[in-house]
Amino acid sequence: MSEDTPNRRIRPSGGYRGLRSFQAATLIYDATVSFCDRFIDKRSRLVDQMVQAARSGRQNIAAAICLIHQANYLLDQQIAGLERAFISEGGYSESLAAARLQARRCPAQPGPAGSAGSAFPPCPACGEPMVLRTARQGKNAGSQFLGCSAYPACKGTAQL
């Protein structure tokens, strides 16, 4: 699955560098720095204000992506709690609740360690659940693989 697939959820690492808004903010920041170097006295407070404003616009995009990721995680936890409450009240079968919870869980967000609803097998090295990761560099850059959720303490991997 490529990063530009519309149904893909936000990766835990953020994935914000590929967003058009982040790239535009980076261009604005670079242009602001270039403009200030060329046309404004370097000792002027205006240079600091302009550069800091452009930098904060860029950083706000990265921070917003992190907040969205946290909100999605908390929403998933709330849904799981409500489904457990329905199960205890006898509202519907436990297998249906497990299927609904699995459908909502992002593969990059493992459940609690050793949870039965984990989408991937346990790590062969330590037994923690595996998570979907994307290689960032090297000959396999861009390809996906399974990595241990306990990384960096455990560097276990598996092929998809």
N, C-alpha and C positions, 0 to 999 in steps of 0.2 A: 504494500500500500504506500503510495507516495505522499509527501507532505502536503501537496496541494489538493488532496482528496477532501471534499467538503464535509464528509461525515467523521473525519478524524478529530479526536479530542486533543486538547493541548497537552504536550509532553510535560513531564515534571521539570525538565530543564528549562522550560519556558517556550522555546521555539520561536521567540519573538524576533530574532534577527532576520528572519525571512519575511516578516510582515511588511507590507508596503508603507504603512504609517511609520514604522521604525526606520525603514530605509530613507523615507522622506525627511524625518526628523534628523537623521544622521547627515543628510545633504545640507539641511538648513544649518546645523551646527558647524559643519566644515565651511560653508559659505560665510557664516558669521565670523568665524575665526579669520578667514582670509580677508574679508572686508575690513575688519578691525586692524589687522596687520598692515594693510595697504593705505587706509584712509584716516585712521584715528591715531592720535598720539598715544604711544604705549603706556605712558604714565597716567593717562586719564582714567578716572573711576568709571567712565562710560564703557570702556573696553571690558572691564571686569563684569559689569552688570549685563552687558549684551551676551558675553560668552557664557556666563552662569545661567542666564535665562534659556539660551539655546541648549545647554547641557541638561538642564532640568527637564525640558520638554522631552528630550530623548530618554532620560532615566525614568520619567513618569510612565512611559509606555511599558518599559520592562517591569516596573512595580505593579502596574495594573494587571499584567498577565499573571504575575505571581498571586495577586489577590483573587483573580478569577479561578485559578487552579485551587486555591484554598477553599473558596466558596463551593466549588464542585465537590470537593472531598467532604466538606461538612454536610452538604445536601445528601450525598450518598449515605453518610452515617445516619442522618435523620430518617431517611427512607428505610434503612435497615432496621432501625429501632421501631418504627411504626409497623413494619412487617412482622417483627418478633411479637409485638403487642397483639396483632391480629391472629397470629398463630396461637398464642396463649388463650385467646378468647374463643378459639375454634372457628374463626372466620373462614379460613380456607386451608387446604392441605399444605404441609410443610414443603413438599416437593415443588409446588407451584410458587411458593415464596422464595425458595432457593433459586428457581429458574428466573424469576423476576429480578432478584438481587444480582445474579450473574449477568443479566442483560444490561444492567445499569453500571456495573463496575467497569472502569477503564482498565485495560490490560496493563497499563503502565503504573497503576495504583494497586498494589497487592492488598489483600485483606490482612487481618492480623496473622502473625506467624503461625504456620501450621493450620490455617483455616481450611475447612473442607470445601469451601466455595472458590478456592483459588483457581484461576484460569490456566495456570501452567504447573508443571511438575515441580517437586522440591529440588533444591540445589544438590547435585551429587556430592559436593564437598562437605556442606554443613547442614543440609536439611531445611534451610529457610526457603520460602517460596521464591520462584524465579519471576523476573519481570521482563517485559519487552523493552529492548534498548536499540539504539541506532549507532553504528560505528561512525565516529566523527572524522577519523583520519586513517591513513594507511591504505593498503591495497583494497580493503573492504569498506571504505568510506561510503556512507549512505545505506549500506545494507543492514538489515535488522537481525538481531540474535537475542537469545535469552541470557540474561545475566543475573547473578545473585542479588537479592534485595538487601543483603547485608554488606554490599560493597561500600567502602574499601576494605573492610575487615576480611571479607572473603571475596576472592576474585574468580569464583566458579562461573563457567559459561556453558551453554549448550546451543546446538544448531536448531533452527526452526524446522 
